[in-house]
Every structure is written in C-alpha cells, then in structure tokens.
Amino acid sequence: MTGSLSHPGRVALGHRRTVTIATLRCACKAVAVLVALSLVTSGCASRPQDVLRPLAVAPTGTSRVTMLVATTRKPSEDPGKLFSGDRGTAISLNSVDVSGPPDWTRKIGEVQWPSRMPPNPQKEFAVTQVTKVQSESQAVDWYRKNRNAKHQVIIFVHGFNNTYADAVFRLAQIVHDSGTDAAPILFTWPSRGRVFDYLYDKESANYSRRALEDLILQAAKSPDISDITILAHSMGGWLAAEALRGVAMREKSIPSKVKNVVLASPDIDIDVFRRQFTEMGRKRPHFVILTSTRDKALGVSGWLSGGVNRLGGSDLGPYVPLLDELGVSVIDTSAIATKDPLGHNAFADSPEIVRLLGRRLAGQTLDRGKTSVADQIGVSAANFAGSEARFAVAAPVAVVSPEARAILKEELSSDVAPIKDGRISY
C-alpha cells in the first residue's frame, strides 16, 4: 500500500487540458473586464502626482485623520509622492495628517481627489502634515497622542492596484466615514498601481509578509494597546492571512489582542484560505468575510489563477450556519449598491457597509432581539459583531455534509491528522 498526502477525494492522476467553448468565453469575459478596469482607472493618470505635498497653511472647518503609515515601498525623491511602487529594503514609518472637506459637501464613501495642486480643502482631500517617525519611542509617542479610551488600533492593508496616495486617502475616508476613534495604522506594500501589473503586485505582497508580521507583533506586545482589528481588502486579504499564519508559527499562537480580522472582498484562493486558517492554530481572532458574487475583479483573478474560486467572490450563503457555528461571520454584499462598476469596493464606498464597519470597530454588538442593521440593508450577517476569538475554518465551496463537518472539527482538534485509508487529511 502506498500512502498519499493529497487532499481526500482529490484526483491525483494527470490529465490533458482541453480548450472548450466555455473556456474561451471565460477568457474573453476576463479580458473584457480587464479592459474595463483599465478604462475605469485611466482617469487616475490625470490626477495630480504630488498630492502628498502638505498644504502650506492648515485649513479650518474641515475634518482631520492622523495615521501612522508603515511601508515596504521604496522611497521616492519626489516629496509629493513620498514612496513609489518599487520594493524597498526596509520598513519606513511616517505620520500623515489628512484633511477632509466638510461633511455637508461630500457623501459617505467618496474620496474627493484633488483636481489640481494645491487642493481646495473645502472640497477635496488634502495632506496637511507629513512627519518621519525615526525611532520606536517616536512611534509610541504617536500612538499615545492618538489612542482612544479603549486603547484600540485598526491596521488597514490595501489591495491590488493602489499607490501610496491611494492607500492613504482610502484609509482616511474609511476612518472618517465609519466614525471610529481607534488609532489608524496603514500598512502599504509595493503595489505599482497599474491594472496590468497583477503578478508584480502579487509577488510584492509575498515580499511584504514578514514586515506585516513584525508590525502586528509590535502592536500586540505594546502595553499601551489592548485591542487590534485588522481590515484587509482584496489582495491585502491574502497578505493579512499569510502574516497571521506567520505570526502563529513564530509565537505558537496569534496574540489575544488581535481580536477581529475583517477581510473585504478577499482575493484568496478558497483552498489556500482553508490551509492558512487551519495553520493559524487553535486560538484565532474572530473573522468577518465580506463577499459578493457580483465582484467582476475577483472573477478575473480566479481566471488568472487557474479557475479556482476566490474567497471574496464565492457564494458562502449555504455555509453560513456551519461557519457561524465554527466562529466565522459572513456578510454577502451582492445586493448592495456600489459606485464601483466592478463591484469590488463596497466595503469602503457603500454607506451601509461603512456604517456597519464603524459599529464593529466601536466594539458594538448587533442586537439579536431586534432587526439588525444588516437585515435593514438587505445583507446576510452571521454574528458580524462577535468579539470572542473562536475556532473556525473556511470550507471549500462543496457540499457541507455531516461527514465534512466531522472532518473539519477533527482537523481543529488534532495537531497531527491520522492516516485513514492510506491518506492523511490536509
């Protein structure tokens, strides 16, 4: 008898890949979406390129978000860009202040990009201050000046096709629109901010795993911090899951201060996520997954990745009871109106989702005795506001039978899977 390390039920025999009409249609559709994405983002090229140059005079009557920015990008010689899309050789830290126009001039979910420089702070987002953080003591000072009463931190990890400025303005918008007072920390990795650099961005996310691990551990080990929420979007979801897996392997478990992880439209191979989640160990934070079957960007990603469904683009509805039982919350945003024609940014540009996110970041719970906020906006939510770290695993999109439930629970209860019928569960 020969043993097999393949996944139970997975055929290991070689096969010839044939090109079918369905395959060609899928390819044509993916190319069409890529072209559409390039057209949607082509307007970014006309934006001013030095939007991170601080205003000479701080504006009045506007909102302000102060964030700590950690990056693995290569510094730029242009002070209006700060960092490029190339990979740096160190982790750089900056404190960045962003001014937002008065609430009566804007809508929740919108980033009012400067049309020219200097920007008009009464109508557009503007950077008011950039300061290098040159030592650990300066980082501690920044946090102590910006912490709330609950000593909460939110770490935001952006997704594919984001410049440094994209990530800064997006986090500023999320923090302001959600109403959270948690200290915001941005982790920005070397994305080139170009549609057709998907593979470069993927490798850059891979390049940045250890740096994000270090950031999470430094925050968790600080006696001044009590509660950490990680919010990751798109490809940043893969990076966050990999970093948490790495933290668990380095420290034998994920620190208890990491209480919540929100994966918004995560661009993660659904089989890979199951492995990532299992390998995080038994003590995990509470996970919330925002999905949409109308996410065209994740459809293209799945095609580029060999036809495997992405976690954020899959219909997890049938598995919500199991996932809820195991401690994972799912919110299906498919029915939510979004300004993004690709349906990929609902987590930030949908007022309903941003407000719901704000409730989570504030540590509030959804009242089960009344109609929940999620019910009012027409999405399915399974204990979205749960704060306890519980055991969970994301099952692949397959029939969740009683046997499958038993296998999942067995995987979580044993560090070493037994050999059954010549196979080791993986």
SVG drawing of the C-alpha trace seen along z (x, -y; Angstrom):
<svg xmlns="http://www.w3.org/2000/svg" viewBox="-37 -79 54 81">
<polyline fill="none" stroke="black" stroke-width="0.4" points="0.0,0.0 1.3,-3.4 0.4,-6.5 -0.9,-9.7 -0.6,-13.2 -3.2,-14.6 -6.4,-16.1 -9.1,-13.3 -11.2,-13.0 -8.8,-14.9 -7.9,-13.0 -4.1,-13.0 -4.0,-11.5 -2.6,-13.6 -4.9,-14.9 -4.8,-16.8 -6.3,-20.3 -8.7,-20.9 -9.8,-24.2 -13.6,-24.3 -16.1,-27.0 -16.8,-27.7 -13.1,-28.2 -12.9,-30.6 -15.9,-32.5 -14.5,-32.8 -11.2,-34.1 -12.9,-36.6 -15.0,-37.8 -11.9,-38.1 -10.1,-40.2 -13.2,-42.4 -13.2,-43.0 -9.5,-43.8 -10.0,-46.3 -13.0,-47.8 -10.9,-48.0 -8.1,-49.8 -10.6,-52.3 -12.1,-52.9 -8.7,-53.6 -7.4,-55.5 -8.7,-58.6 -6.2,-58.2 -3.4,-59.1 -4.9,-62.6 -4.7,-63.1 -2.0,-65.4 1.0,-63.3 2.2,-65.2 -0.9,-65.1 1.1,-64.1 2.8,-67.5 1.4,-69.2 -0.6,-72.4 1.4,-75.5 -1.4,-76.5 -3.6,-74.1 -7.3,-74.5 -10.1,-75.3 -13.6,-73.9 -12.5,-70.5 -12.2,-67.0 -8.8,-65.5 -7.4,-62.0 -4.0,-61.3 -2.5,-57.9 0.8,-56.0 1.9,-54.6 4.3,-51.6 5.5,-50.7 7.9,-48.3 7.9,-50.6 11.0,-52.3 11.2,-56.0 10.6,-58.4 12.7,-61.5 9.5,-63.4 8.2,-64.8 4.7,-64.9 4.8,-61.1 6.8,-60.0 7.1,-56.4 7.0,-54.6 5.6,-51.2 9.0,-49.7 10.2,-47.4 12.2,-49.0 14.9,-47.3 13.5,-48.5 10.2,-49.3 9.7,-53.0 7.4,-54.9 5.6,-58.2 2.9,-60.1 0.4,-61.6 -2.4,-64.0 -5.2,-64.2 -7.9,-66.8 -11.3,-66.0 -13.9,-68.5 -16.8,-69.4 -19.5,-66.7 -22.2,-68.8 -20.1,-69.0 -19.5,-65.2 -21.1,-61.8 -20.1,-58.9 -17.9,-56.5 -16.4,-59.1 -12.8,-60.2 -12.7,-63.7 -9.3,-63.6 -7.6,-66.9 -8.2,-68.2 -5.1,-70.3 -2.4,-71.4 -2.6,-72.8 -6.0,-71.3 -9.1,-73.1 -9.6,-71.7 -13.2,-72.9 -14.0,-70.5 -11.1,-68.0 -8.9,-65.7 -5.6,-67.3 -2.5,-66.3 -1.7,-68.8 1.4,-67.3 3.9,-64.5 6.4,-63.6 9.1,-60.9 8.9,-58.5 12.6,-57.8 12.5,-55.7 10.4,-53.3 10.0,-56.0 8.5,-58.3 6.1,-55.6 5.0,-55.2 4.6,-58.9 2.4,-59.0 0.2,-56.2 -0.2,-57.8 -1.3,-61.1 -3.9,-59.3 -5.2,-56.5 -8.8,-56.3 -10.1,-55.3 -10.3,-51.6 -6.7,-51.6 -7.9,-50.3 -5.9,-50.1 -7.0,-49.4 -4.4,-48.1 -5.5,-48.6 -3.9,-46.6 -4.9,-47.8 -5.3,-45.7 -4.1,-45.4 -3.6,-48.4 -3.0,-51.0 -0.4,-53.8 0.8,-55.1 -1.5,-58.1 -4.5,-55.8 -4.0,-53.8 -3.6,-57.0 -6.7,-58.7 -8.7,-55.5 -7.9,-54.9 -8.6,-58.5 -12.1,-58.1 -12.8,-54.9 -11.8,-56.2 -13.8,-59.4 -16.9,-57.8 -17.1,-54.9 -16.8,-57.2 -14.2,-55.0 -11.8,-56.7 -9.4,-53.7 -5.8,-54.7 -5.4,-54.1 -2.3,-52.4 -1.8,-51.8 0.4,-49.0 1.1,-49.8 3.1,-47.3 4.7,-47.9 1.8,-47.9 2.6,-49.7 -1.0,-51.0 -1.4,-49.7 -4.0,-47.2 -1.7,-45.0 0.8,-44.6 -1.3,-42.0 1.5,-39.4 4.1,-42.0 1.7,-43.1 1.1,-39.5 4.8,-39.0 5.2,-42.3 2.5,-41.2 4.5,-38.0 7.7,-40.1 6.0,-42.1 4.7,-39.2 7.4,-39.3 7.1,-43.1 3.4,-42.9 4.0,-40.1 6.5,-42.3 4.0,-45.2 1.3,-43.0 3.6,-41.6 5.0,-45.0 1.5,-46.3 0.4,-43.3 3.4,-43.4 2.9,-47.1 1.4,-47.5 -0.4,-50.6 -2.5,-48.7 -5.4,-46.5 -7.4,-45.7 -6.3,-45.2 -8.6,-45.0 -7.1,-44.1 -9.0,-45.4 -7.7,-44.0 -9.1,-44.5 -8.7,-42.3 -5.1,-41.1 -4.3,-42.6 -6.6,-39.9 -4.2,-37.3 -1.3,-39.2 -3.0,-39.6 -4.0,-35.9 -0.4,-34.9 1.0,-37.3 -1.3,-36.0 -0.3,-32.5 3.3,-33.5 2.7,-35.2 1.0,-32.0 4.0,-29.9 6.5,-32.3 4.7,-32.8 2.9,-29.4 -0.4,-31.3 -1.9,-34.6 -1.8,-37.2 -5.1,-37.5 -5.1,-41.3 -5.8,-40.6 -9.5,-40.3 -11.0,-40.9 -10.0,-40.4 -12.2,-41.8 -11.5,-40.5 -13.2,-42.7 -13.6,-41.1 -10.5,-38.9 -8.6,-37.8 -7.6,-34.5 -7.8,-31.0 -10.5,-29.4 -8.5,-26.2 -5.4,-28.3 -7.5,-30.1 -8.6,-26.9 -5.0,-25.9 -4.0,-29.4 -6.8,-29.4 -6.1,-25.9 -2.4,-26.7 -3.0,-29.7 -3.6,-27.3 -6.5,-26.8 -6.6,-30.3 -7.7,-32.6 -9.3,-36.1 -12.9,-36.4 -13.0,-36.6 -15.5,-38.5 -15.7,-37.9 -17.4,-40.3 -18.3,-38.6 -20.1,-39.4 -20.9,-37.1 -21.1,-40.3 -17.4,-41.1 -16.0,-41.2 -12.5,-41.9 -12.3,-38.7 -13.8,-36.8 -10.8,-37.9 -8.5,-36.9 -10.0,-33.5 -9.5,-33.1 -5.9,-34.2 -5.3,-31.7 -6.4,-28.6 -10.2,-28.8 -10.2,-28.4 -12.9,-30.5 -11.8,-33.4 -13.0,-33.6 -14.5,-37.0 -16.3,-36.2 -17.9,-32.9 -21.5,-32.3 -20.9,-31.3 -24.6,-31.6 -25.3,-27.9 -22.4,-27.5 -23.2,-30.4 -24.8,-28.1 -21.6,-26.0 -19.3,-29.0 -21.3,-30.7 -21.1,-27.6 -17.4,-27.5 -17.0,-31.2 -16.7,-32.9 -19.1,-35.7 -20.1,-36.2 -21.7,-39.2 -22.9,-39.0 -22.8,-42.4 -24.0,-41.2 -27.2,-43.2 -25.6,-46.4 -25.4,-49.3 -21.8,-50.4 -20.2,-53.2 -17.6,-50.8 -18.7,-49.3 -16.7,-46.2 -18.4,-45.7 -15.0,-45.3 -15.0,-48.3 -18.4,-48.0 -16.6,-47.8 -15.5,-51.4 -17.8,-53.2 -21.1,-51.8 -22.5,-54.0 -24.4,-51.0 -21.3,-48.8 -19.1,-51.6 -21.5,-52.4 -21.7,-48.7 -17.9,-48.5 -17.9,-51.5 -20.2,-49.6 -17.7,-46.7 -14.7,-49.0 -16.5,-50.7 -17.0,-47.3 -20.7,-47.4 -22.8,-44.3 -25.9,-43.7 -29.0,-43.3 -30.3,-39.8 -33.6,-40.7 -34.3,-43.4 -34.0,-43.8 -30.3,-44.2 -28.6,-46.8 -27.5,-44.0 -31.2,-43.0 -32.2,-46.5 -29.7,-46.9 -30.6,-43.5 -27.4,-41.5 -26.9,-38.3 -24.8,-38.6 -23.8,-35.9 -22.7,-37.5 -20.8,-40.2 -20.1,-42.0 -18.9,-39.0 -15.8,-39.8 -14.7,-36.5 -11.9,-34.6 -13.3,-31.2 -12.2,-28.2 -13.1,-28.4 -12.2,-27.0 -13.4,-28.1 -14.7,-25.1 -14.2,-25.0 -17.4,-25.5 -18.6,-22.0 -21.4,-20.0 -21.1,-20.6 -22.3,-17.2 -22.3,-15.8 -19.1,-13.9 -17.5,-17.1 -18.4,-18.8 -16.8,-15.9 -13.6,-16.2 -13.3,-19.9 -13.8,-19.6 -11.3,-16.8 -8.7,-18.9 -9.2,-21.6 -8.9,-19.3 -5.7,-17.5 -2.3,-18.8 -1.4,-15.7 -4.0,-14.2 -4.3,-10.3 -3.8,-8.1 -7.1,-6.8 -7.4,-4.6 -3.9,-5.4 -4.5,-9.2 -3.6,-12.0 -6.1,-14.8 -4.7,-18.0"/>
</svg>
